[in-house]
Amino acid sequence: MPPRWRASQLALTACAAVMLLNLGAPKTLLDLCDFVAATSYKHYGRDVECFDCFAGKGAVGSAFRLNGCKTVSQDLEMGPAHDLASTPGFLRAILNVLRCVPDGVLVMGPPCGSFVFMNLGTSRRSEHRPYGDESLPHVEMGSLLCSRALLLLLLATVRGVYTVLEQPGTSTMRYYPDLKAVAAAIQKHLGGKSWLTQYMWMGAWGAPTLKPTRVWGTPPWICNLYAKPSKSLRKKLLANSKRLKITFKKTKNGQTSVCGGPGLAATAAYPDGFGRRVFELYQMNKDHNGLQLLAKIKVAFALVQAKKTKCAKWKGAWRKANVAVLKRFVTKAAEKGLFQPIGPVNDREPYTYG
Ligand SMILES: C[S@@+](CC[C@H](N)C(=O)[O-])C[C@H]1O[C@@H](n2cnc3c(N)ncnc32)[C@H](O)[C@@H]1O
């Protein structure tokens, strides 16, 4: 039996914790947050305006940093301690989310390799088979990272932090059961307009090709990530696609599929213009509509308390998030006393993830 934890060690308010569970998160996520709170969060506080997760080249984080906003980034390329598939890496990501200020932004483009059209022949992902060929390690890794990214999204949401989730236009992630359920749960509890989807062109923000892209998430400004490329820009970007041997085809179901030569990988990074646009929209929203998400969470909490809304549940929830491993970790940590507050939490050394 894990010991009872002192209130000072709890990462989340009652409202955030209750809403996290009601939006369908597993209880282990609460335990992980409390572990992070007891071991390091108190050393930091809430001061981060942007968490650039799966940051890659880091265009979004850079835009915030250049404008004087505190930013944290995480990507496997930064070292194994940043690996979201590992327990320490996931704990680091939880800490990064907990550090975000209300109205802050979490931007995530989880690895799309096994979700995109070009890989479907191997991954076998489809609307009717969203987990694809579960015997393939890269497909399982794609699912694990997607599920864990969605857990972070829920945590960010109950903390009043907006999330932008990004994928290439053809990504089958839109059929992913946890994503569909999370979207439905947010809409049910926080209102229909609290979850938005937008199709956009990364080329309009400076990508070398048109790069059709889909963004989902909680920011009310997400639709403003769309900008129509001018005729001349379109022409130039299509010429670039030809040079990079990237071709667009209409598929049977009306989708645009993208096929590419070796140059395609070079287009994966967000252009600087996209980072600047996210920052601009964040800033405008903060100035004019501040703390709206937090207010919605509080209203939803009141409705849950009045028993007017039920907890979100779906079949097979989080089956790919490897929650069992995380659960074993927190249970062991509690048994070892890592959770037990011996004196004020602030006096202790922060836990080093990885
Ligand atoms: C689709 S790319 C995101 C590109 C990025 N937004 C950019 O602008 O460069 C996915 C990113 O996820 C990172 N990644 C892959 N596996 C990861 C893992 N297990 N943990 C953390 N990051 C991972 C990759 O290094 C890559 O940069």
The ligand as an SDF file (V2000), in Angstrom:
LIG
                    3D

 27 29  0  0  0  0  0  0  0  0999 V2000
    7.4940   15.0560  -36.3760 C   0  0  0  0  0  0  0  0  0  0  0  0
    9.0120   15.3980  -35.6500 S   0  0  0  0  0  0  0  0  0  0  0  0
    8.6990   16.9690  -34.9530 C   0  0  0  0  0  0  0  0  0  0  0  0
    9.4410   18.0270  -35.7140 C   0  0  0  0  0  0  0  0  0  0  0  0
    9.5900   19.2880  -34.9360 C   0  0  0  0  0  0  0  0  0  0  0  0
    8.3330   19.8490  -34.6100 N   0  0  0  0  0  0  0  0  0  0  0  0
   10.4720   20.2630  -35.7020 C   0  0  0  0  0  0  0  0  0  0  0  0
   10.0200   21.3740  -35.9550 O   0  0  0  0  0  0  0  0  0  0  0  0
   11.6060   19.9120  -36.0090 O   0  0  0  0  0  0  0  0  0  0  0  0
    9.0010   14.3480  -34.2550 C   0  0  0  0  0  0  0  0  0  0  0  0
   10.1100   14.6040  -33.2750 C   0  0  0  0  0  0  0  0  0  0  0  0
    9.9250   13.6730  -32.2110 O   0  0  0  0  0  0  0  0  0  0  0  0
   11.1940   13.3020  -31.7220 C   0  0  0  0  0  0  0  0  0  0  0  0
   11.0610   12.0070  -31.0570 N   0  0  0  0  0  0  0  0  0  0  0  0
   10.9890   10.7870  -31.6400 C   0  0  0  0  0  0  0  0  0  0  0  0
   10.8790    9.8360  -30.6880 N   0  0  0  0  0  0  0  0  0  0  0  0
   10.8650   10.4750  -29.4990 C   0  0  0  0  0  0  0  0  0  0  0  0
   10.7920   10.0320  -28.1440 C   0  0  0  0  0  0  0  0  0  0  0  0
   10.7140    8.7320  -27.8500 N   0  0  0  0  0  0  0  0  0  0  0  0
   10.8130   10.9440  -27.1640 N   0  0  0  0  0  0  0  0  0  0  0  0
   10.9260   12.2560  -27.4560 C   0  0  0  0  0  0  0  0  0  0  0  0
   11.0150   12.7370  -28.7160 N   0  0  0  0  0  0  0  0  0  0  0  0
   10.9770   11.8600  -29.7120 C   0  0  0  0  0  0  0  0  0  0  0  0
   12.0810   13.2710  -32.9570 C   0  0  0  0  0  0  0  0  0  0  0  0
   13.4320   13.4560  -32.6070 O   0  0  0  0  0  0  0  0  0  0  0  0
   11.5080   14.4000  -33.8040 C   0  0  0  0  0  0  0  0  0  0  0  0
   12.2520   15.5780  -33.6480 O   0  0  0  0  0  0  0  0  0  0  0  0
  1  2  1  0
  2  3  1  0
  2 10  1  0
  3  4  1  0
  4  5  1  0
  5  6  1  0
  5  7  1  0
  7  8  2  0
  7  9  1  0
 10 11  1  0
 11 12  1  0
 11 26  1  0
 12 13  1  0
 13 14  1  0
 13 24  1  0
 14 15  1  0
 14 23  1  0
 15 16  2  0
 16 17  1  0
 17 18  1  0
 17 23  2  0
 18 19  1  0
 18 20  2  0
 20 21  1  0
 21 22  2  0
 22 23  1  0
 24 25  1  0
 24 26  1  0
 26 27  1  0
M  CHG  2   2   1   9  -1
M  END
$$$$
